[in-house]
Amino acid sequence: MAEVTATLIKDLRERTGAGMADCKKALTETGADMDKAIDFLRAKGLAKAAKKAGREATEGLVTSYIHAGGRVGVLVEVNCETDFVARNEDFIQFTKDVAMQIAAMTPQYVSQSEIPAEVAEKEKSVLIAKAKEDPKNANKPEQVLAKITEGQISKWAKEICLLDQPFVKDPDKTIEALQQALIAKIGENIKIRRFVRFELGEGLEKKKGDDFATEVAKAAGLS
């Protein structure tokens, strides 16, 4: 059974808005399984952020971010329930942070539920083909190879989905954890609805420079 650490308790609290003691109990009762712990808190009526997640969010902001020099531009729509919250400083900062995240980390989708089945299947086929080239996997059946690549598929999906990405300003938190913490603090449902990212010369051959995430971090004064 996984250990219930202070980091796990803190993460669960940020995602649900529940008290520290309740978060610790939920993780203890569920073997430190984060998803099960969230369900445990929801069942007990303690997950404040989770309860708000189903409410309609039709207000909000469209926020832009332009990287220094005009090389990259992002537009992101983040929704909330009221125009009052759309003017809240914490909400506005969240939209700016999300726009910067998109510029730096180039996600393709907001969440894993948006990944088209054919895209996921293509990635799975590529990974299985690579696994077949490994001499250790010689003569292993297709279903075994599929099992071997499950972890790689999961890692790939998290890398291309905004909510699963580590926050560029604080890699110990995901964008989803940041969002859930804001929901718990503000008391309204908040949803990242959609985004578009443009990069100068995208698709054209160009020189490779510094890692772009590092550049964005430097521009934001984070390194």
PASEBA-1860 file (N, C-alpha, C; in nm, 3 decimals):
! residues 223
1> MAEVTATL> 0.084/-0.119/0.000/0.000/0.000/0.000/0.088/0.125/0.000 ~ 0.051/0.225/-0.082/0.129/0.347/-0.092/0.123/0.427/0.038 ~ 0.229/0.504/0.062/0.238/0.582/0.185/0.158/0.712/0.171 ~ 0.088/0.748/0.278/0.014/0.874/0.282/0.112/0.984/0.324 ~ 0.157/1.062/0.228/0.257/1.165/0.256/0.192/1.303/0.270 ~ 0.268/1.395/0.324/0.220/1.533/0.339/0.191/1.595/0.203 ~ 0.271/1.558/0.104/0.250/1.611/-0.031/0.117/1.563/-0.089 ~ 0.085/1.435/-0.068/-0.042/1.381/-0.115/-0.159/1.451/-0.047
9> IKDLRERT> -0.147/1.470/0.084/-0.255/1.536/0.159/-0.275/1.678/0.108 ~ -0.165/1.749/0.086/-0.171/1.887/0.035/-0.236/1.891/-0.103 ~ -0.198/1.798/-0.190/-0.252/1.791/-0.325/-0.403/1.765/-0.321 ~ -0.444/1.671/-0.237/-0.587/1.639/-0.226/-0.665/1.758/-0.173 ~ -0.608/1.828/-0.078/-0.675/1.947/-0.023/-0.693/2.053/-0.131 ~ -0.590/2.074/-0.213/-0.598/2.173/-0.319/-0.701/2.135/-0.425 ~ -0.714/2.006/-0.448/-0.807/1.959/-0.552/-0.951/1.955/-0.505 ~ -0.973/1.946/-0.375/-1.110/1.929/-0.325/-1.157/2.040/-0.232
17> GAGMADCK> -1.064/2.112/-0.169/-1.104/2.213/-0.072/-1.144/2.155/0.062 ~ -1.128/2.025/0.081/-1.161/1.960/0.208/-1.052/1.989/0.311 ~ -1.085/1.968/0.440/-0.989/1.993/0.547/-0.873/1.895/0.546 ~ -0.763/1.934/0.609/-0.644/1.850/0.612/-0.672/1.714/0.676 ~ -0.743/1.715/0.789/-0.772/1.590/0.859/-0.858/1.499/0.774 ~ -0.956/1.558/0.704/-1.044/1.478/0.617/-0.966/1.421/0.500 ~ -0.873/1.499/0.447/-0.791/1.452/0.335/-0.701/1.336/0.378 ~ -0.643/1.350/0.497/-0.557/1.243/0.549/-0.637/1.114/0.569
25> KALTETGA> -0.756/1.128/0.624/-0.841/1.010/0.647/-0.880/0.946/0.514 ~ -0.917/1.028/0.416/-0.959/0.976/0.286/-0.846/0.897/0.221 ~ -0.724/0.950/0.227/-0.609/0.881/0.167/-0.576/0.753/0.243 ~ -0.589/0.757/0.373/-0.562/0.637/0.455/-0.663/0.528/0.424 ~ -0.788/0.566/0.412/-0.895/0.470/0.387/-0.887/0.410/0.246 ~ -0.827/0.481/0.153/-0.824/0.435/0.013/-0.686/0.390/-0.033 ~ -0.595/0.369/0.062/-0.461/0.323/0.023/-0.382/0.424/-0.055 ~ -0.405/0.553/-0.025/-0.333/0.664/-0.089/-0.360/0.674/-0.239
33> DMDKAIDF> -0.478/0.627/-0.281/-0.519/0.639/-0.421/-0.593/0.771/-0.437 ~ -0.537/0.865/-0.514/-0.592/1.000/-0.524/-0.735/1.002/-0.577 ~ -0.762/0.929/-0.685/-0.896/0.929/-0.743/-0.999/0.871/-0.646 ~ -0.962/0.762/-0.581/-1.053/0.701/-0.484/-1.074/0.791/-0.363 ~ -0.968/0.864/-0.325/-0.979/0.955/-0.211/-1.075/1.070/-0.243 ~ -1.070/1.120/-0.366/-1.163/1.225/-0.409/-1.305/1.173/-0.404 ~ -1.327/1.051/-0.453/-1.460/0.990/-0.449/-1.506/0.972/-0.305 ~ -1.414/0.934/-0.218/-1.444/0.915/-0.075/-1.495/1.046/-0.015
41> LRAKGLAK> -1.426/1.155/-0.044/-1.465/1.286/0.008/-1.597/1.333/-0.052 ~ -1.617/1.305/-0.179/-1.743/1.342/-0.243/-1.860/1.268/-0.179 ~ -1.840/1.140/-0.151/-1.945/1.060/-0.089/-1.980/1.112/0.050 ~ -1.881/1.168/0.118/-1.902/1.222/0.252/-1.950/1.368/0.249 ~ -1.959/1.423/0.127/-2.002/1.562/0.115/-1.897/1.661/0.156 ~ -1.770/1.620/0.149/-1.661/1.706/0.197/-1.580/1.770/0.085 ~ -1.600/1.723/-0.037/-1.521/1.775/-0.150/-1.590/1.898/-0.207 ~ -1.554/2.013/-0.158/-1.619/2.138/-0.197/-1.602/2.166/-0.346
49> AAKKAGRE> -1.479/2.153/-0.395/-1.453/2.181/-0.536/-1.525/2.083/-0.626 ~ -1.529/1.956/-0.587/-1.593/1.853/-0.669/-1.742/1.880/-0.682 ~ -1.805/1.929/-0.574/-1.949/1.956/-0.578/-1.981/2.070/-0.672 ~ -1.889/2.162/-0.687/-1.913/2.279/-0.773/-1.886/2.248/-0.920 ~ -1.816/2.138/-0.945/-1.770/2.109/-1.081/-1.882/2.088/-1.181 ~ -2.000/2.047/-1.134/-2.110/2.020/-1.225/-2.194/2.142/-1.257 ~ -2.167/2.254/-1.191/-2.249/2.373/-1.210/-2.213/2.443/-1.340 ~ -2.311/2.510/-1.400/-2.294/2.575/-1.529/-2.199/2.694/-1.518
57> ATEGLVTS> -2.103/2.702/-1.609/-2.007/2.813/-1.611/-2.010/2.875/-1.750 ~ -2.076/2.991/-1.762/-2.093/3.053/-1.894/-2.032/3.193/-1.902 ~ -1.982/3.245/-1.789/-1.912/3.373/-1.790/-1.761/3.345/-1.797 ~ -1.680/3.447/-1.781/-1.535/3.423/-1.782/-1.459/3.523/-1.866 ~ -1.344/3.479/-1.914/-1.255/3.567/-1.991/-1.190/3.493/-2.107 ~ -1.159/3.567/-2.211/-1.066/3.521/-2.314/-0.939/3.601/-2.291 ~ -0.831/3.531/-2.260/-0.705/3.595/-2.225/-0.598/3.562/-2.329 ~ -0.512/3.658/-2.356/-0.405/3.638/-2.455/-0.269/3.642/-2.386
65> YIHAGGRV> -0.175/3.576/-2.448/-0.036/3.582/-2.402/0.052/3.584/-2.526 ~ 0.139/3.683/-2.533/0.233/3.694/-2.645/0.374/3.683/-2.588 ~ 0.449/3.584/-2.635/0.585/3.566/-2.588/0.674/3.678/-2.641 ~ 0.777/3.713/-2.564/0.868/3.822/-2.599/0.915/3.810/-2.744 ~ 0.900/3.920/-2.816/0.943/3.919/-2.956/0.832/3.879/-3.052 ~ 0.716/3.845/-2.998/0.603/3.810/-3.083/0.617/3.677/-3.154 ~ 0.696/3.586/-3.097/0.718/3.456/-3.162/0.603/3.359/-3.141 ~ 0.538/3.370/-3.025/0.430/3.278/-2.991/0.312/3.356/-2.935
73> GVLVEVNC> 0.193/3.320/-2.978/0.072/3.384/-2.927/-0.029/3.279/-2.884 ~ -0.098/3.307/-2.774/-0.199/3.215/-2.721/-0.327/3.291/-2.690 ~ -0.440/3.231/-2.721/-0.570/3.277/-2.676/-0.633/3.161/-2.600 ~ -0.684/3.187/-2.479/-0.747/3.083/-2.401/-0.877/3.135/-2.341 ~ -0.981/3.054/-2.346/-1.109/3.088/-2.285/-1.124/3.009/-2.155 ~ -1.142/3.081/-2.045/-1.165/3.019/-1.915/-1.300/3.068/-1.864 ~ -1.387/2.975/-1.827/-1.523/3.008/-1.785/-1.540/3.001/-1.634 ~ -1.629/3.086/-1.584/-1.673/3.082/-1.445/-1.825/3.102/-1.445
81> ETDFVARN> -1.884/3.110/-1.328/-2.030/3.118/-1.321/-2.084/3.260/-1.328 ~ -2.009/3.358/-1.280/-2.061/3.495/-1.274/-1.959/3.594/-1.328 ~ -2.011/3.708/-1.374/-1.926/3.816/-1.423/-1.844/3.875/-1.308 ~ -1.899/3.868/-1.187/-1.827/3.918/-1.069/-1.695/3.844/-1.051 ~ -1.698/3.712/-1.061/-1.576/3.632/-1.046/-1.482/3.654/-1.164 ~ -1.538/3.679/-1.281/-1.454/3.705/-1.400/-1.366/3.828/-1.380 ~ -1.405/3.917/-1.287/-1.325/4.036/-1.258/-1.237/4.018/-1.134 ~ -1.245/3.899/-1.073/-1.166/3.869/-0.955/-1.016/3.858/-0.990
89> EDFIQFTK> -0.930/3.917/-0.908/-0.786/3.918/-0.938/-0.727/3.777/-0.946 ~ -0.770/3.687/-0.856/-0.720/3.550/-0.858/-0.760/3.478/-0.987 ~ -0.885/3.502/-1.030/-0.932/3.440/-1.154/-0.854/3.494/-1.273 ~ -0.835/3.624/-1.278/-0.761/3.685/-1.388/-0.618/3.632/-1.393 ~ -0.554/3.621/-1.276/-0.418/3.568/-1.271/-0.413/3.424/-1.319 ~ -0.514/3.347/-1.282/-0.521/3.207/-1.326/-0.525/3.198/-1.478 ~ -0.607/3.284/-1.542/-0.616/3.280/-1.688/-0.483/3.316/-1.752 ~ -0.412/3.411/-1.691/-0.280/3.450/-1.744/-0.179/3.335/-1.729
97> DVAMQIAA> -0.184/3.269/-1.613/-0.093/3.157/-1.589/-0.121/3.042/-1.687 ~ -0.248/3.018/-1.715/-0.285/2.911/-1.809/-0.237/2.946/-1.949 ~ -0.253/3.071/-1.988/-0.206/3.113/-2.121/-0.055/3.096/-2.134 ~ 0.019/3.132/-2.029/0.164/3.114/-2.030/0.200/2.965/-2.037 ~ 0.126/2.884/-1.964/0.148/2.739/-1.965/0.135/2.684/-2.107 ~ 0.032/2.727/-2.176/0.007/2.680/-2.313/0.121/2.722/-2.405 ~ 0.168/2.845/-2.387/0.280/2.893/-2.470/0.405/2.811/-2.445 ~ 0.430/2.780/-2.319/0.555/2.711/-2.282/0.553/2.563/-2.312
105> MTPQYVSQ> 0.441/2.496/-2.285/0.438/2.350/-2.287/0.363/2.288/-2.405 ~ 0.304/2.370/-2.489/0.242/2.325/-2.614/0.145/2.207/-2.597 ~ 0.048/2.216/-2.509/-0.051/2.107/-2.500/-0.136/2.103/-2.627 ~ -0.192/1.989/-2.654/-0.278/1.975/-2.772/-0.426/1.973/-2.737 ~ -0.456/1.932/-2.614/-0.595/1.922/-2.570/-0.606/1.975/-2.427 ~ -0.727/2.011/-2.387/-0.749/2.054/-2.249/-0.741/1.934/-2.156 ~ -0.813/1.827/-2.189/-0.816/1.708/-2.104/-0.806/1.581/-2.189 ~ -0.781/1.469/-2.123/-0.766/1.343/-2.194/-0.895/1.298/-2.264
113> SEIPAEVA> -1.008/1.343/-2.213/-1.136/1.306/-2.275/-1.150/1.365/-2.416 ~ -1.068/1.465/-2.449/-1.074/1.529/-2.580/-0.986/1.460/-2.684 ~ -0.898/1.371/-2.641/-0.810/1.303/-2.736/-0.894/1.212/-2.825 ~ -0.895/1.234/-2.957/-0.973/1.148/-3.045/-0.925/1.003/-3.037 ~ -1.018/0.910/-3.047/-0.986/0.768/-3.036/-0.882/0.726/-3.139 ~ -0.893/0.782/-3.260/-0.800/0.743/-3.366/-0.658/0.792/-3.338 ~ -0.646/0.908/-3.271/-0.515/0.962/-3.235/-0.450/0.873/-3.129 ~ -0.528/0.835/-3.029/-0.477/0.749/-2.922/-0.438/0.612/-2.977
121> EKEKSVLI> -0.518/0.561/-3.069/-0.491/0.430/-3.127/-0.365/0.433/-3.212 ~ -0.344/0.543/-3.284/-0.224/0.557/-3.366/-0.099/0.559/-3.278 ~ -0.104/0.634/-3.167/0.009/0.640/-3.075/0.036/0.504/-3.014 ~ -0.070/0.434/-2.980/-0.056/0.299/-2.923/0.012/0.206/-3.022 ~ -0.027/0.216/-3.150/0.032/0.130/-3.254/0.181/0.158/-3.270 ~ 0.217/0.287/-3.264/0.358/0.325/-3.277/0.440/0.268/-3.162 ~ 0.387/0.279/-3.040/0.458/0.229/-2.923/0.470/0.077/-2.924 ~ 0.365/0.009/-2.970/0.371/-0.137/-2.980/0.474/-0.179/-3.084
129> AKAKEDPK> 0.479/-0.104/-3.196/0.577/-0.133/-3.301/0.719/-0.119/-3.246 ~ 0.741/-0.015/-3.163/0.873/0.004/-3.102/0.905/-0.110/-3.005 ~ 0.804/-0.153/-2.931/0.824/-0.262/-2.834/0.862/-0.391/-2.906 ~ 0.807/-0.412/-3.025/0.836/-0.534/-3.101/0.982/-0.538/-3.146 ~ 1.042/-0.419/-3.162/1.181/-0.412/-3.206/1.280/-0.449/-3.095 ~ 1.232/-0.449/-2.973/1.317/-0.484/-2.859/1.331/-0.636/-2.854 ~ 1.455/-0.687/-2.860/1.477/-0.833/-2.858/1.414/-0.901/-2.737 ~ 1.399/-0.830/-2.626/1.340/-0.889/-2.506/1.193/-0.925/-2.526
137> NANKPEQV> 1.130/-0.858/-2.624/0.987/-0.881/-2.647/0.960/-0.976/-2.763 ~ 1.065/-1.041/-2.812/1.048/-1.132/-2.926/0.945/-1.241/-2.893 ~ 0.857/-1.263/-2.988/0.754/-1.369/-2.980/0.645/-1.342/-2.876 ~ 0.644/-1.224/-2.818/0.536/-1.194/-2.723/0.409/-1.157/-2.801 ~ 0.293/-1.205/-2.758/0.169/-1.175/-2.829/0.130/-1.027/-2.820 ~ 0.043/-0.986/-2.911/0.002/-0.845/-2.920/-0.057/-0.792/-2.789 ~ -0.138/-0.874/-2.722/-0.202/-0.827/-2.598/-0.100/-0.802/-2.486 ~ 0.007/-0.881/-2.486/0.113/-0.861/-2.387/0.188/-0.732/-2.416
145> LAKITEGQ> 0.216/-0.707/-2.544/0.284/-0.585/-2.583/0.198/-0.462/-2.550 ~ 0.067/-0.476/-2.568/-0.024/-0.366/-2.535/-0.017/-0.333/-2.386 ~ -0.006/-0.439/-2.305/0.003/-0.421/-2.160/0.135/-0.352/-2.123 ~ 0.241/-0.391/-2.193/0.373/-0.333/-2.167/0.373/-0.182/-2.193 ~ 0.299/-0.140/-2.296/0.302/0.001/-2.336/0.196/0.086/-2.266 ~ 0.119/0.029/-2.176/0.014/0.105/-2.107/0.070/0.227/-2.035 ~ 0.180/0.210/-1.964/0.241/0.321/-1.891/0.288/0.430/-1.984 ~ 0.342/0.391/-2.099/0.390/0.489/-2.197/0.274/0.569/-2.256
153> ISKWAKEI> 0.162/0.500/-2.281/0.043/0.567/-2.333/-0.008/0.670/-2.233 ~ -0.012/0.629/-2.106/-0.058/0.718/-2.000/0.031/0.842/-1.990 ~ 0.163/0.821/-1.997/0.259/0.932/-1.990/0.241/1.026/-2.108 ~ 0.224/0.970/-2.227/0.203/1.050/-2.348/0.078/1.135/-2.336 ~ -0.032/1.075/-2.289/-0.158/1.147/-2.276/-0.146/1.264/-2.178 ~ -0.074/1.243/-2.068/-0.057/1.350/-1.969/0.028/1.464/-2.024 ~ 0.125/1.430/-2.107/0.214/1.532/-2.162/0.143/1.625/-2.260 ~ 0.042/1.574/-2.331/-0.024/1.656/-2.434/-0.154/1.719/-2.386
161> CLLDQPFV> -0.195/1.692/-2.261/-0.320/1.746/-2.209/-0.292/1.852/-2.102 ~ -0.346/1.970/-2.122/-0.319/2.085/-2.037/-0.342/2.058/-1.889 ~ -0.455/2.000/-1.854/-0.489/1.980/-1.713/-0.391/1.887/-1.641 ~ -0.329/1.796/-1.713/-0.237/1.699/-1.652/-0.093/1.749/-1.645 ~ -0.063/1.859/-1.711/0.076/1.907/-1.717/0.119/1.972/-1.585 ~ 0.244/1.952/-1.544/0.297/2.026/-1.428/0.299/2.175/-1.460 ~ 0.259/2.257/-1.364/0.254/2.401/-1.380/0.396/2.456/-1.394 ~ 0.422/2.539/-1.495/0.558/2.588/-1.520/0.614/2.669/-1.404
169> KDPDKTIE> 0.530/2.735/-1.327/0.577/2.814/-1.213/0.597/2.730/-1.088 ~ 0.531/2.615/-1.083/0.540/2.526/-0.966/0.515/2.383/-1.012 ~ 0.619/2.312/-1.058/0.604/2.178/-1.114/0.546/2.074/-1.018 ~ 0.537/2.107/-0.888/0.477/2.013/-0.793/0.325/2.011/-0.806 ~ 0.270/2.108/-0.878/0.125/2.115/-0.899/0.092/2.096/-1.047 ~ -0.018/2.030/-1.074/-0.067/2.024/-1.212/-0.161/2.142/-1.235 ~ -0.193/2.168/-1.361/-0.289/2.275/-1.392/-0.426/2.240/-1.333 ~ -0.460/2.112/-1.333/-0.588/2.072/-1.274/-0.591/2.101/-1.125
177> ALQQALIA> -0.481/2.074/-1.054/-0.474/2.102/-0.911/-0.486/2.252/-0.886 ~ -0.424/2.332/-0.972/-0.432/2.477/-0.962/-0.577/2.523/-0.981 ~ -0.643/2.463/-1.078/-0.782/2.497/-1.107/-0.873/2.459/-0.989 ~ -0.854/2.338/-0.935/-0.937/2.292/-0.824/-0.916/2.378/-0.699 ~ -0.794/2.422/-0.677/-0.765/2.508/-0.562/-0.838/2.641/-0.577 ~ -0.845/2.694/-0.699/-0.914/2.820/-0.723/-1.065/2.803/-0.706 ~ -1.118/2.689/-0.751/-1.261/2.661/-0.732/-1.295/2.660/-0.584 ~ -1.211/2.593/-0.506/-1.234/2.585/-0.362/-1.225/2.723/-0.296
185> KIGENIKI> -1.133/2.806/-0.344/-1.112/2.938/-0.285/-1.223/3.036/-0.322 ~ -1.261/3.037/-0.449/-1.358/3.135/-0.498/-1.502/3.092/-0.472 ~ -1.527/2.962/-0.478/-1.662/2.912/-0.454/-1.749/2.902/-0.577 ~ -1.687/2.906/-0.695/-1.761/2.889/-0.820/-1.691/2.784/-0.907 ~ -1.769/2.723/-0.994/-1.709/2.632/-1.090/-1.626/2.711/-1.190 ~ -1.509/2.660/-1.222/-1.418/2.722/-1.318/-1.375/2.615/-1.416 ~ -1.378/2.649/-1.543/-1.348/2.550/-1.646/-1.266/2.612/-1.758 ~ -1.154/2.547/-1.791/-1.077/2.588/-1.909/-1.149/2.527/-2.029
193> RRFVRFEL> -1.208/2.610/-2.111/-1.293/2.559/-2.219/-1.216/2.524/-2.346 ~ -1.132/2.617/-2.392/-1.063/2.594/-2.519/-0.946/2.690/-2.532 ~ -0.856/2.660/-2.624/-0.742/2.747/-2.648/-0.691/2.727/-2.790 ~ -0.614/2.826/-2.834/-0.545/2.814/-2.961/-0.406/2.872/-2.943 ~ -0.307/2.809/-3.004/-0.167/2.851/-2.989/-0.105/2.867/-3.127 ~ -0.043/2.981/-3.150/0.026/3.006/-3.276/0.174/3.026/-3.249 ~ 0.257/2.964/-3.330/0.401/2.984/-3.318/0.456/3.028/-3.452 ~ 0.534/3.135/-3.451/0.591/3.191/-3.573/0.672/3.085/-3.648
201> GEGLEKKK> 0.641/3.067/-3.775/0.715/2.972/-3.857/0.681/2.827/-3.831 ~ 0.571/2.803/-3.759/0.534/2.665/-3.727/0.518/2.583/-3.855 ~ 0.580/2.467/-3.857/0.573/2.381/-3.974/0.683/2.407/-4.074 ~ 0.759/2.515/-4.054/0.870/2.546/-4.143/1.001/2.504/-4.079 ~ 1.100/2.476/-4.159/1.230/2.437/-4.106/1.298/2.559/-4.044 ~ 1.348/2.544/-3.921/1.412/2.656/-3.855/1.522/2.606/-3.763 ~ 1.608/2.698/-3.720/1.718/2.662/-3.632/1.665/2.627/-3.494 ~ 1.730/2.534/-3.428/1.694/2.496/-3.293/1.770/2.585/-3.194
209> GDDFATEV> 1.697/2.642/-3.101/1.760/2.726/-3.000/1.740/2.666/-2.862 ~ 1.729/2.752/-2.762/1.708/2.706/-2.627/1.570/2.641/-2.614 ~ 1.556/2.558/-2.515/1.428/2.497/-2.484/1.326/2.608/-2.461 ~ 1.211/2.598/-2.530/1.115/2.709/-2.526/1.054/2.729/-2.388 ~ 1.030/2.621/-2.315/0.977/2.635/-2.179/1.072/2.717/-2.094 ~ 1.204/2.696/-2.114/1.304/2.772/-2.040/1.299/2.919/-2.077 ~ 1.279/2.948/-2.206/1.269/3.085/-2.252/1.151/3.156/-2.187 ~ 1.036/3.089/-2.185/0.917/3.149/-2.126/0.939/3.176/-1.978
217> AKAAGLS> 1.001/3.079/-1.909/1.029/3.095/-1.768/1.120/3.215/-1.743 ~ 1.221/3.232/-1.831/1.311/3.346/-1.819/1.235/3.477/-1.839 ~ 1.146/3.478/-1.939/1.069/3.599/-1.969/0.978/3.636/-1.853 ~ 0.932/3.535/-1.779/0.843/3.559/-1.667/0.919/3.588/-1.538 ~ 1.052/3.587/-1.547/1.135/3.614/-1.430/1.139/3.499/-1.332 ~ 1.121/3.374/-1.384/1.116/3.257/-1.297/1.249/3.186/-1.288 ~ 1.347/3.228/-1.367/1.479/3.163/-1.361/1.587/3.264/-1.396
END
